[in-house]
Amino acid sequence: MKSKIVIVGSSNTDMVVRVDHFPQPGETLLGTDFMTAQGGKGANQAVAVARLGGEATFVCCLGNDAFGQQTLGQLKQEGMDTSHVRLIDGAASGVALIPIDKHGENTIIVASGANALLSEQDIQAAASDICQAGILLMQLESPIAPLIMAAQIAHENGALVVLNPAPFPKDSLPEALTRYVDIIIPNETEAAYMTGVKVTDLDSAGKAMAAIRQTGIPHPIITAGKAGAYTLNEEGHPLLVPSFPVQAVDTVAAGDTFCGAFCVALTKGMTMEESIRVGNKAASIAVTRQGAQPSVPQAWEVF
């Protein structure tokens, strides 16, 4: 497999505050430990790829503002190719507001800003890199039309198309996109949205993955937090690849870390199950640290 991984997606500045519990409507809470960190599902996954030794090329849009300039500088420091990161005058960079409760769980409110301006022209500008990629990795914090174009280019040039369907759209995933997807990585909630099957154990995960396969996507992987991740073995039987037991302090970007690590492992020639195990290990390390991109481990910690 070619080593290049092209990530198309979002970039946000995360504003994180720790709270005892999530606020109820009308409730004012006093939080603690406010911090800002680089985030956004696309950027998180690109950083995971770069930090874990992958050849990352990131395609996204930022506002030409203080947040955007700071973000671009940090992305460059990670060693990825940022030649397709577009700064847009007059647009605000994306931000995410993230309360984290005492159990390490989070809720996220995203103001997309420049992320919503990713266009088919951005994909056309990156087409040569997509053609040279082994893997195209995408999420759903960006407009769907450019994602479809990127997936088609990747598919027609022999790249694996990996989709993390988050946040899951109000309507179902468009067939115009899924027809090109080789590997889909929803969490349990997203898998339930896709299939109508509530994933609670190996049996229900097997039913959900069978339903996903019926949509034409050959390789479903359902991440299940501290339990690990479900997949199908070569015989089509459901399999749980267990996670690594840790004490979670912040689950932000755990799924993104999994996706990036999984893709890097695939480009290193590992099997699907081995690559999931690598993803689990990377995500288990990430949840022991605060912040989105600050929590992503280095290659020496995982491989």
Disulfide bonds with the S-S distance in Angstrom:
none
